Amino acid sequence: MSTAEIARTVVGVIGNIIAGCMFLSPLPTFVGICKKRSVEKYSAVPYLATLMNCMVWTLYGLPMVHPHSLLVVTINGAGCVIEIIYITLFFIYSDSKKRLKVFLSLLLELIFIALLSFVSLTMIHSVNKRSAVVGTICMFFNVAMYASPLSIMKLVIKTKSVEFMPFFLSLASFSNGVSWTIYALIPFDPFIAIPNGIGTLFAVIQLILYATYYKSTKEQIAARKNGKIEMNVSELVIGISKATATVQDEVNIKKITPTVK
């Protein structure tokens, strides 16, 4: 094994670890969703996009499509399992309207990957052509996965709050993009290098937004908590006032009511 192959393997293993962390980074978000039994304003788009991305890359890494890509298959196969779990939880804790959208999106993804697998494995008879066709599609979905938080980024700018844009997912996306870009340069694989380079840029934008609106997010959350405390205190004062008035009324009634002996 040459030095370049060893370096590529090492970087690929590091990329697997980082990508695994990226796939697992939304765990705190889903723990919160399960506790609240609601997805609130969270979007299923990043998880659907990541699942689609993992499925096409798993196909790309198969020996009959792009040989010597075991590390691509292992991490993306694991990613498929993890994202399906997330989407299932999202489906369970969504309202009926969101649930229907998630179901239809997932159904379309499964139909697409089934058709792509059938066409590439049965109608394209050259490994190089399969690699080019599937690789081009992988580039599109990889960019889509990195760009999927754009819908949340719009909400962040509008509300000046990063409450619903998980920090660890953005950080993991950045690390993942950097590691796989380096992997694709030894030797050069444009189908991996280009989308991950673009993904790194998207992740940098997310981290900049997080740094920009972190303080205002804390202020908004604190204001909400203070508002609840003030409301509870007001309710308590009103309750005490009512109770006091009731007791006073009873005392007054006893004073004016003659005693029967």
PyMOL commands that set and color helices and strands:
alter all, ss='L'
color gray80, all
select helices_A, chain A and resi 3-24+27-36+45-60+70-92+96-122+127-147+150-159+167-184+190-256
alter helices_A, ss='H'
color red, helices_A
deselect
rebuild
show_as cartoon
